[in-house]
């Protein structure tokens, strides 16, 4: 049963409202562009707002709009942007008002805290967790992700008081401050049409701002998927979208253009277990079967990845390796390095560009292709090179713990090919599920490793974990691998139930 106490009851009294529900890979962006084209038949471009929660989402929508509607430019669409950016502009704020990384570093140095500007997906410090608790409070939702019993209340009070004082003294605002100011002081946006994407990610505070911004609009389109509400740690809840779907006319896009049959059947088993939802199918258009396999040997997985990317000539988005948290990525990265598999993380290519450039210079000096003798001597002295007859592993070009790893990659791929890989689109990406929402890859490996806090929260909020699992699994276009956990805590239980049902139905 829907807990309406968590939902924001949005009202659009004068509007033609339509809720569009679309599961993974179901063409919601295409439908949203259709709604935009339809709106442009009646309204001027500057009377239309298209808003979502990520810059990537806005960029995709903008690109689609410019290609779909001949003759318009970005300047004709001033109300295309993230919700935050639209509210920020409406308040007349400038970049100098917004807290940045350098400000956070100053705050830490002055007051002895250890906070990061954005730590939602990175390895969090204790102070990051306290700040996340504060952000959840300001968002208006209790997330359940932060375990209250672990909170150092004295440090929490000191941190938040110091943080607020620091912002006041330096005339700075953070993300939540902008939303709170718009909620209290902002004016409705000067538009008649509101097209809103990824609505399932909205928090209570964001919904209150949306109500002020678009409550007067003549036409409202709300697009989302309650199955994909995965940002619960930031205060997002599915109840508002579910409530809107019960209140206003709703259509469901139920054809998946991404998933083959096997992955569809498996992911369908996951959504069947979700209790709080709008039930919808998302049957596949593809005729291919695809595959879903459980794998426990990570070295075997690395060999599969190596063969696959070589066969595909390192095609972009060949593989996603998806983890519940960043802290689990390094162990699999080590296995890929042992197998000499090129991979990428959110920080970029697995090998450092500057080190590769220096190795390239080393080979050019060795082959007499560049530089004067004086420059070569300086280079040799800087990197402790005794002779160019030696391998670069005998020098200080590469940190000692990585020398032979770099040597293996250079020997297999060549230095120039590795330098090209630095700037190419990732063929193998190791990241969290949260970072690839909206993305897709030919092959996806989903790792069942989890932290103790995740497992503790899963007891009281299984739906949230099922949604994260659903998003991870539905990134796969061809093959899905479910990688058994290695530590004390894991999500294997979810997979055993879902996979058992999948196997029985196969």
BELLINDA-V870545 format. One record per residue. N is the residue number from 0. RES is the residue in one small letter. D_CENTER is the distance of its C-alpha to the mean C-alpha in whole Angstrom. Layout:
n: [N:N]
res: [RES:RES]
d_center: [D_CENTER:D_CENTER]
This chain:
n: [0:1:2:3:4:5:6:7:8:9:10:11:12:13:14:15:16:17:18:19:20:21:22:23:24:25:26:27:28:29:30:31:32:33:34:35:36:37:38:39:40:41:42:43:44:45:46:47:48:49:50:51:52:53:54:55:56:57:58:59:60:61:62:63:64:65:66:67:68:69:70:71:72:73:74:75:76:77:78:79:80:81:82:83:84:85:86:87:88:89:90:91:92:93:94:95:96:97:98:99:100:101:102:103:104:105:106:107:108:109:110:111:112:113:114:115:116:117:118:119:120:121:122:123:124:125:126:127:128:129:130:131:132:133:134:135:136:137:138:139:140:141:142:143:144:145:146:147:148:149:150:151:152:153:154:155:156:157:158:159:160:161:162:163:164:165:166:167:168:169:170:171:172:173:174:175:176:177:178:179:180:181:182:183:184:185:186:187:188:189:190:191:192:193:194:195:196:197:198:199:200:201:202:203:204:205:206:207:208:209:210:211:212:213:214:215:216:217:218:219:220:221:222:223:224:225:226:227:228:229:230:231:232:233:234:235:236:237:238:239:240:241:242:243:244:245:246:247:248:249:250:251:252:253:254:255:256:257:258:259:260:261:262:263:264:265:266:267:268:269:270:271:272:273:274:275:276:277:278:279:280:281:282:283:284:285:286:287:288:289:290:291:292:293:294:295:296:297:298:299:300:301:302:303:304:305:306:307:308:309:310:311:312:313:314:315:316:317:318:319:320:321:322:323:324:325:326:327:328:329:330:331:332:333:334:335:336:337:338:339:340:341:342:343:344:345:346:347:348:349:350:351:352:353:354:355:356:357:358:359:360:361:362:363:364:365:366:367:368:369:370:371:372:373:374:375:376:377:378:379:380:381:382:383:384:385:386:387:388:389:390:391:392:393:394:395:396:397:398:399:400:401:402:403:404:405:406:407:408:409:410:411:412:413:414:415:416:417:418:419:420:421:422:423:424:425:426:427:428:429:430:431:432:433:434:435:436:437:438:439:440:441:442:443:444:445:446:447:448:449:450:451:452:453:454:455:456:457:458:459:460:461:462:463:464:465:466:467:468:469:470:471:472:473:474:475:476:477:478:479:480:481:482:483:484:485:486:487:488:489:490:491:492:493:494:495:496:497:498:499:500:501:502:503:504:505]
res: [x:x:x:x:x:x:x:x:x:x:x:x:x:x:x:x:x:x:x:x:x:x:x:x:x:x:x:x:x:x:x:x:x:x:x:x:x:x:x:x:x:x:x:x:x:x:x:x:x:x:x:x:x:x:x:x:x:x:x:x:x:x:x:x:x:x:x:x:x:x:x:x:x:x:x:x:x:x:x:x:x:x:x:x:x:x:x:x:x:x:x:x:x:x:x:x:x:x:x:x:x:x:x:x:x:x:x:x:x:x:x:x:x:x:x:x:x:x:x:x:x:x:x:x:x:x:x:x:x:x:x:x:x:x:x:x:x:x:x:x:x:x:x:x:x:x:x:x:x:x:x:x:x:x:x:x:x:x:x:x:x:x:x:x:x:x:x:x:x:x:x:x:x:x:x:x:x:x:x:x:x:x:x:x:x:x:x:x:x:x:x:x:x:x:x:x:x:x:x:x:x:x:x:x:x:x:x:x:x:x:x:x:x:x:x:x:x:x:x:x:x:x:x:x:x:x:x:x:x:x:x:x:x:x:x:x:x:x:x:x:x:x:x:x:x:x:x:x:x:x:x:x:x:x:x:x:x:x:x:x:x:x:x:x:x:x:x:x:x:x:x:x:x:x:x:x:x:x:x:x:x:x:x:x:x:x:x:x:x:x:x:x:x:x:x:x:x:x:x:x:x:x:x:x:x:x:x:x:x:x:x:x:x:x:x:x:x:x:x:x:x:x:x:x:x:x:x:x:x:x:x:x:x:x:x:x:x:x:x:x:x:x:x:x:x:x:x:x:x:x:x:x:x:x:x:x:x:x:x:x:x:x:x:x:x:x:x:x:x:x:x:x:x:x:x:x:x:x:x:x:x:x:x:x:x:x:x:x:x:x:x:x:x:x:x:x:x:x:x:x:x:x:x:x:x:x:x:x:x:x:x:x:x:x:x:x:x:x:x:x:x:x:x:x:x:x:x:x:x:x:x:x:x:x:x:x:x:x:x:x:x:x:x:x:x:x:x:x:x:x:x:x:x:x:x:x:x:x:x:x:x:x:x:x:x:x:x:x:x:x:x:x:x:x:x:x:x:x:x:x:x:x:x:x:x:x:x:x:x:x:x:x:x:x:x:x:x:x:x:x:x:x:x:x:x:x]
d_center: [29:27:27:28:28:24:24:25:28:27:30:30:34:35:32:32:29:27:24:22:20:19:17:15:16:19:19:18:17:21:22:21:23:26:26:25:28:30:30:31:34:35:33:33:30:30:30:27:24:20:17:14:11:9:11:10:11:14:15:15:17:19:20:21:23:25:26:27:29:31:33:30:28:25:28:29:26:25:24:20:18:15:17:17:18:21:22:22:24:27:28:29:27:26:24:26:26:22:22:20:20:23:24:22:24:27:27:26:29:32:31:30:27:23:20:17:16:13:12:10:8:11:15:16:20:22:22:18:19:22:20:17:20:21:18:18:22:22:19:22:21:21:18:20:18:20:23:26:28:27:27:29:30:33:30:27:30:31:27:27:30:30:27:28:31:29:28:31:33:31:30:26:24:20:18:19:23:22:21:24:27:26:26:30:31:29:31:30:28:31:29:31:28:24:22:19:15:13:15:14:12:15:17:21:21:19:21:24:23:22:26:28:26:27:29:32:30:32:30:26:24:21:18:16:16:17:16:12:12:10:10:13:13:13:16:14:17:18:22:22:20:23:25:25:25:29:30:29:30:27:26:24:23:24:24:21:21:19:20:23:25:25:21:22:24:22:19:22:24:21:21:24:24:22:24:23:22:24:25:24:24:22:25:24:26:26:29:28:28:25:25:23:24:24:25:25:27:24:26:27:24:23:27:25:22:25:27:25:23:27:28:25:26:23:21:18:15:18:16:12:13:11:11:12:12:12:16:16:15:18:21:19:19:23:24:22:24:27:27:26:23:21:18:15:12:10:13:15:18:19:22:23:24:27:28:28:30:33:33:34:36:38:39:40:42:43:44:46:44:43:44:48:49:49:45:45:47:44:41:43:44:40:39:42:43:46:47:45:46:44:40:38:37:40:39:37:34:32:31:33:31:29:32:33:29:29:33:31:29:31:34:32:30:32:31:31:28:26:26:25:22:21:20:19:16:15:17:16:12:12:9:7:6:4:2:4:5:8:9:12:14:18:18:15:16:15:16:18:18:18:19:22:20:18:21:23:21:21:25:24:21:21:19:16:16:17:14:11:14:14:11:11:14:14:12:16:18:21:21:19:20:20:20:22:22:24:24:26:23:21:20:23:24:22:22:26:26:24:25:29:29:27:30:33:32:32]
